[in-house]
Amino acid sequence: MIVTVGEDRLHVSRDPLPEGASLAAPATAAPASGAPAAGPVAAGDPPPPAVAKASSGAGPPTAPPPAAAPAEVPESGTKIESPSVGLFWRSPSPGAPPFVEVGQQIAAGETVAIVEVMKLMNHVASPVDGVVTAILVENGAPVEFGQAIVVVDPQG
Amino acid sequence: MPKLRRVLIANRGEIAVRVIRACFDEGIESVLAVSAADRESLGAELADRVVVIGPAAAAESYLDLDRVVSAAKVSECDGLHPGYGFLSERPELAAACAEGGIAFVGPSEEAMRRSGDKATARALARELGVPINEGSDVVGSEQQAREVAERIGYPVLLKAAGGGGGRGMRRVEAATELAGAWAQASGEAEAAFGDGRIFVERYVRHARHVEVQVLGDGRGGAIHVGHRDCTLQRRYQKLIEEAPAYGLPPALDAEIKDASRRMISALGYAGAATCEFLVDPDRGSAGFLEINARLQVEHPVSEMVTGVDIVREQLRIAGGEGISAGQEEIEVSGHAIEVRINAESPARDFAPSPGTLAKWVVPEGTGVRVDTACFPGWTIPPHYDSLLAKLIVGGADRTDALERTRRALRHLRVEGVETTAGFALDLLGDADVVAGRVHTRWVEEEFIDGWNASNEAAAAASNEEAA
């Protein structure tokens, strides 16, 4: 399901998540070297947040690497997939802290990442309560529709 | 500008395969944007790279302009080929590409706006002295439409200015029918194209649909690549196309080719365009209808009789290399016929017939070309149109081409879905088709009832035999 609020789209999936047949380069990077930095937090408050603020003009600035470099996908847990082709962003704006880190407890509906499609910021929300066990894409990397981007363990 | 290096193909099915092939021939890397339903498609297998852009629904994949342009950007393409249908005639796509530094394989935003809008295209034609079918500019009210109809005489056609494919189009036989037809046509045009503008045109009863293939270099240079006849249609959907258009008076033949070149040249148009004309065989005259600002489904028949690779030319033009041939080098030789093979059931009013291809064997070889994305075992996704393949057959002349096309159709083996191949075979065997005594409404008015009757009779006979 995709909820549109202004220029933001919120993608919530309750489907059983099939293996995202990613055609990107094979896994090389370790999960998630988040670079938290000072700066206002524009979104990412506890639930129900997700559909709040992410202005279309202030997209994260860094150039994407040529190909996504997904980490290894854990066997268990709920794989959250990208709702679109686009660029994967871990934080609501440049310099802002990431939405989530590995090990963090999150609630269903909470934003885990943004997929930017032509300046349109699609907030990707977790469909379940749980603990983030992996962030599979590097900040700023291109992603495809259906590609697993974040794993949440509902048992955690 | 250097030639293109990597091109995103924003389409699917046979035309995606066709463009991938042209990229291969030009030494360009192909990146295919696919929906989740097309991950296993032939195009996905053949492309150098595949980007999944969205779910199966076209609105969230092939029709989503942002996703398509985003796919081109994240895969670092320097060109984008839109194919036909989907976003191919959206000036916004040309604009977004220009803004993103991506060469759009097609005309500029402005040239597309001017050529794609029927009203401005007609105005251009009039300015250049190109013959136009008698009619009006855009009319704003039923009353205005009535005045035009009285002036040119019934029957008339009401047509959507922003449309095509028969939507927003109504034939009006007499004044009493005008009010209803006006409401229907403008409502439908508004719903389908978000543009309720309508114009009125004289209805030509035995019209032939003839179109001229043109290539423009974007700097005012243009050549034509001959013409095609697309008269055999059903509900404004083309069934069979031929090149060249047969039996045109020599003066008319030269006039429409020249007129088409002049229009594309005046538009500063880049790439492949088609100028459509309605030919009135009773009067020996032609009237300009519209410009299609994209590659057309039936482009292969022109390729077969001229040897020009229209898609490669499109890529060359978009990369700034210009057109590879001059007008004097374009020679039409022989005759070519294209049959659209759709996954439809002609016996059930052409209802779509999706499914899995248990068998797919095509009689390809010299003079028989099959443009398709089909392969044995492929499951046709139900989300998109029903075109399975285009069978394109060349011959020394029209008679030879017709005979060879029928032979090829008889050797096509498809199991798992119903197709229109048998219907096309019957059509191409009809005496009126062989003699060229057809018009754009001929299939519906003269052919289909008889075909249905004999089809039912044959079915009944075989049931009896089985019993």
Interface residues (C-beta under 8 A of the other chain):
Chain A: A21 L23 P64 P66 S84 V85 G86 L87 E116 V117 M118 L120 P142 E144 F145 G146 Q147
Chain B: A33 S35 A36 R39 R49 V50 V51 V52 I53 G54 P55 E60 S61 L65 D66 R67 V69 S70 A71 K73 V74 S75 E76 A96
